[in-house]
Amino acid sequence: MSKATRRDFFKKCAAGLVVLFAVPKKIFGAALSHASKSQGHRWGMVIDLDKCTGCSACVVACSVENNQMLGSPKEAADKRIIQWLKILPVDQDGHPQARQRLIPMPCQQCENPPCVKVCPVYATFKNEEGIVGQVYSRCIGCRYCVNACPYTCKFFNWKTPLWPDEMRTGLNPDVSLRPKGVVEKCLFCHHRLQRAKEEARAERRPLRESDYQPACAESCPAKAIVFGDLNDLEGDAARLARSPRAFHLLEDLGTEPKVTYLNEGT
């Protein structure tokens, strides 16, 4: 290969890289930068562990709302079923005062998400409202994001999702079915946010915090999950997030989760 041809080759490679990195940035806007904490909405969640009974109503609601794949009894026993929201048991203290804390674990929707930094094709991104999204058609299944997530809240689809025929009519038409070979995760029921925005636009009014509630928060019988705009300092979610009982999982990693937990007790 001549020097001129080699030079042309590298020019084309450079141009391709420019397109690869520029197009997702143009499409997703804030995917490559942190969302502002002072402008617009910044959706977050507060989970009160004093109220949570571990009933798993939120887990079931999340699975049904987001068309999560069914598994066999053996897969359930082996903990191989994909669940975007799971109940994490944590043993505390020892004998004879041993007790167990049950912690609901959705995606922590980090302000500084490690998964976004490692994705080579920007299939995972953070939008201008702070929600860490996932573009299934862009995902190449490399699983870098799965390994980068310190909360183990991203899941790889190892097989084609199947449902009994009688259950397919109950699938949510607002949520896409993920194919085999892609990563999926909790999106704070982003499709509900899109629907709420469209309804507010049709009624020519601003979006209200109460217009948008994920399935887990809506279904919790103990009202242990409070969801809202963390930038609305007068809102319930923002107020509870500032509680003396508030804490975040793995705070020392600097991921700045937007899921806040409230310790048991007063």
C-alpha positions as CSV (number, residue, x, y, z in Angstrom):
1,M,0.0,0.0,0.0
2,S,1.4,3.4,-1.0
3,K,1.8,6.3,1.5
4,A,-0.9,8.3,-0.2
5,T,-3.3,5.4,0.0
6,R,-2.5,4.8,3.7
7,R,-3.0,8.4,4.4
8,D,-6.4,8.3,2.7
9,F,-7.3,5.2,4.7
10,F,-6.5,6.9,8.0
11,K,-8.4,10.0,7.0
12,K,-11.5,7.9,6.3
13,C,-11.1,6.2,9.7
14,A,-10.9,9.5,11.5
15,A,-13.9,10.8,9.7
16,G,-15.9,7.7,10.7
17,L,-14.9,8.1,14.3
18,V,-16.1,11.7,14.2
19,V,-19.5,10.6,12.9
20,L,-19.7,7.8,15.5
21,F,-19.1,10.1,18.4
22,A,-21.0,13.2,17.0
23,V,-24.2,11.5,16.0
24,P,-25.2,10.2,19.4
25,K,-24.3,13.5,21.0
26,K,-26.6,15.3,18.5
27,I,-29.4,12.8,19.1
28,F,-29.3,12.5,22.8
29,G,-28.1,15.9,23.8
30,A,-27.1,15.5,27.4
31,A,-26.0,11.9,27.0
32,L,-22.4,13.0,27.2
33,S,-22.7,15.5,30.0
34,H,-24.2,15.7,33.5
35,A,-27.7,17.1,33.7
36,S,-28.0,20.4,35.5
37,K,-29.1,20.2,39.1
38,S,-30.7,23.6,39.0
39,Q,-32.6,23.7,35.7
40,G,-35.6,21.8,34.6
41,H,-36.8,18.5,36.1
42,R,-34.5,16.0,37.9
43,W,-36.5,12.9,38.7
44,G,-35.7,10.9,41.8
45,M,-37.1,8.5,44.3
46,V,-37.1,8.1,48.0
47,I,-37.7,4.7,49.7
48,D,-38.6,4.7,53.3
49,L,-37.2,1.4,54.8
50,D,-39.3,2.0,58.0
51,K,-42.5,1.7,55.9
52,C,-41.4,-1.0,53.5
53,T,-42.8,-4.4,54.4
54,G,-40.9,-6.4,51.7
55,C,-44.3,-7.5,50.1
56,S,-42.8,-7.3,46.6
57,A,-45.8,-5.6,45.1
58,C,-43.4,-3.1,43.5
59,V,-41.4,-6.0,42.0
60,V,-44.6,-7.5,40.4
61,A,-45.8,-4.1,39.2
62,C,-42.4,-3.4,37.6
63,S,-42.4,-6.8,35.8
64,V,-45.9,-6.4,34.4
65,E,-45.6,-2.8,33.4
66,N,-42.3,-3.3,31.6
67,N,-43.0,-6.6,29.8
68,Q,-40.3,-8.5,31.7
69,M,-39.7,-12.0,30.5
70,L,-41.1,-14.9,32.4
71,G,-38.8,-17.7,33.6
72,S,-39.1,-21.3,34.7
73,P,-39.3,-22.4,38.4
74,K,-35.7,-23.6,38.1
75,E,-34.6,-20.2,36.8
76,A,-36.4,-18.6,39.7
77,A,-34.7,-20.9,42.2
78,D,-31.3,-20.2,40.6
79,K,-32.1,-16.4,40.7
80,R,-31.7,-16.3,36.9
81,I,-34.9,-14.3,36.2
82,I,-34.5,-10.7,35.0
83,Q,-36.1,-8.3,37.5
84,W,-35.4,-4.6,37.0
85,L,-36.5,-4.1,40.6
86,K,-35.5,-6.6,43.2
87,I,-35.7,-6.9,47.0
88,L,-32.2,-7.1,48.5
89,P,-32.0,-8.9,51.9
90,V,-29.2,-7.5,54.1
91,D,-28.4,-9.3,57.4
92,Q,-27.6,-7.1,60.3
93,D,-26.2,-7.6,63.8
94,G,-25.6,-11.1,65.0
95,H,-27.0,-13.7,67.4
96,P,-29.1,-13.2,69.5
97,Q,-30.2,-9.8,68.0
98,A,-30.0,-10.9,64.4
99,R,-32.3,-9.1,62.0
100,Q,-32.7,-8.6,58.3
101,R,-33.2,-5.4,56.4
102,L,-35.1,-5.6,53.1
103,I,-33.9,-3.0,50.5
104,P,-35.9,-2.4,47.2
105,M,-33.2,-2.0,44.5
106,P,-34.3,-0.3,41.3
107,C,-31.7,1.3,39.0
108,Q,-30.1,4.0,41.2
109,Q,-30.3,6.5,38.2
110,C,-26.8,7.9,39.1
111,E,-26.0,11.6,38.5
112,N,-22.5,10.3,37.5
113,P,-23.3,6.9,36.0
114,P,-20.3,4.6,35.4
115,C,-22.4,2.6,32.8
116,V,-22.6,5.6,30.5
117,K,-18.9,6.1,30.5
118,V,-18.0,2.7,29.3
119,C,-20.6,2.1,26.6
120,P,-18.8,2.2,23.3
121,V,-21.9,3.0,21.2
122,Y,-23.8,5.2,23.5
123,A,-26.6,2.7,23.9
124,T,-26.9,3.8,27.5
125,F,-27.1,7.6,28.2
126,K,-28.3,10.2,30.7
127,N,-30.9,12.6,29.4
128,E,-31.4,16.2,30.4
129,E,-33.8,15.2,33.1
130,G,-31.3,12.9,34.8
131,I,-32.8,9.5,33.7
132,V,-30.3,7.0,32.6
133,G,-31.8,5.4,29.5
134,Q,-31.1,2.4,27.3
135,V,-31.4,2.3,23.5
136,Y,-32.0,-1.4,22.8
137,S,-31.6,-1.1,19.0
138,R,-28.2,0.5,19.5
139,C,-26.9,-2.0,22.1
140,I,-24.3,-4.5,20.8
141,G,-24.3,-6.7,23.8
142,C,-20.7,-6.1,24.9
143,R,-21.9,-6.0,28.6
144,Y,-19.4,-3.3,29.6
145,C,-22.1,-1.4,31.3
146,V,-23.2,-4.5,33.2
147,N,-19.8,-4.9,34.7
148,A,-19.4,-1.2,35.4
149,C,-22.6,-0.8,37.4
150,P,-21.7,-1.1,41.1
151,Y,-25.3,-1.8,42.0
152,T,-25.8,-4.8,39.6
153,C,-28.9,-3.1,38.2
154,K,-28.3,-3.9,34.5
155,F,-29.2,-7.2,33.0
156,F,-28.2,-9.0,29.8
157,N,-30.9,-10.9,27.8
158,W,-29.4,-14.3,27.2
159,K,-32.4,-15.7,25.3
160,T,-35.4,-14.6,23.3
161,P,-38.2,-13.6,25.6
162,L,-41.3,-15.9,25.4
163,W,-44.8,-15.6,26.9
164,P,-47.7,-18.0,26.8
165,D,-50.2,-17.1,24.0
166,E,-52.9,-16.2,26.6
167,M,-50.5,-13.7,28.2
168,R,-49.3,-11.8,25.1
169,T,-52.5,-9.8,24.9
170,G,-51.6,-8.4,28.3
171,L,-48.3,-7.0,27.3
172,N,-47.8,-3.2,27.6
173,P,-47.9,-1.6,24.1
174,D,-45.9,1.4,25.4
175,V,-42.9,-0.7,26.3
176,S,-40.7,-2.4,23.6
177,L,-39.9,-6.1,23.8
178,R,-36.2,-6.5,24.3
179,P,-34.6,-9.1,21.9
180,K,-31.9,-11.6,22.8
181,G,-28.4,-10.2,23.1
182,V,-29.1,-6.7,24.6
183,V,-28.8,-5.2,28.0
184,E,-32.0,-3.9,29.8
185,K,-32.6,-1.9,32.9
186,C,-35.1,0.1,35.0
187,L,-35.9,3.4,33.2
188,F,-38.2,4.9,35.9
189,C,-41.1,3.9,33.6
190,H,-39.9,6.6,31.1
191,H,-42.9,5.8,28.8
192,R,-45.2,7.1,31.5
193,L,-43.3,10.4,31.5
194,Q,-43.7,10.7,27.7
195,R,-47.4,10.0,28.0
196,A,-47.7,12.6,30.8
197,K,-45.9,15.2,28.7
198,E,-48.2,14.6,25.8
199,E,-51.3,14.9,28.0
200,A,-50.0,18.1,29.5
201,R,-49.2,19.5,26.1
202,A,-52.7,18.6,24.8
203,E,-54.3,20.4,27.8
204,R,-51.9,23.3,27.3
205,R,-50.6,23.3,30.9
206,P,-47.2,22.6,32.5
207,L,-46.3,19.1,33.6
208,R,-47.2,18.5,37.2
209,E,-45.1,16.2,39.4
210,S,-48.2,14.1,40.2
211,D,-48.7,13.4,36.4
212,Y,-45.7,11.1,36.3
213,Q,-45.4,8.2,38.7
214,P,-43.5,4.9,38.0
215,A,-45.4,1.6,38.5
216,C,-43.5,0.7,41.7
217,A,-44.4,3.9,43.5
218,E,-48.0,3.7,42.3
219,S,-48.4,0.1,43.5
220,C,-46.7,0.3,46.9
221,P,-49.5,-0.4,49.5
222,A,-47.4,1.1,52.4
223,K,-46.6,4.2,50.4
224,A,-42.9,3.5,51.1
225,I,-41.8,4.8,47.7
226,V,-42.1,8.5,47.0
227,F,-41.2,9.7,43.5
228,G,-40.9,13.3,42.2
229,D,-38.8,16.1,41.0
230,L,-35.7,16.6,43.1
231,N,-35.4,20.2,41.8
232,D,-38.8,21.0,43.3
233,L,-37.6,21.8,46.8
234,E,-41.2,22.0,48.0
235,G,-42.1,18.6,46.7
236,D,-42.3,15.5,48.8
237,A,-39.4,13.7,47.2
238,A,-37.0,16.6,47.5
239,R,-38.0,17.2,51.1
240,L,-37.6,13.6,52.1
241,A,-34.3,13.4,50.3
242,R,-33.0,16.1,52.7
243,S,-34.1,14.2,55.8
244,P,-31.6,13.4,58.5
245,R,-32.5,9.7,58.0
246,A,-31.5,9.9,54.3
247,F,-28.6,7.8,52.9
248,H,-27.5,6.5,49.5
249,L,-26.0,3.1,48.6
250,L,-22.2,3.1,48.1
251,E,-22.0,6.8,48.6
252,D,-18.2,6.7,48.7
253,L,-18.1,5.8,44.9
254,G,-19.2,9.3,43.9
255,T,-21.9,8.0,41.6
256,E,-24.5,10.4,43.2
257,P,-27.6,8.1,43.0
258,K,-31.0,9.8,42.6
259,V,-32.6,7.0,44.7
260,T,-32.5,7.9,48.3
261,Y,-33.2,5.6,51.3
262,L,-34.5,6.5,54.7
263,N,-33.2,4.6,57.6
264,E,-35.5,2.8,60.0
265,G,-36.5,4.6,63.1
266,T,-36.8,8.3,63.9
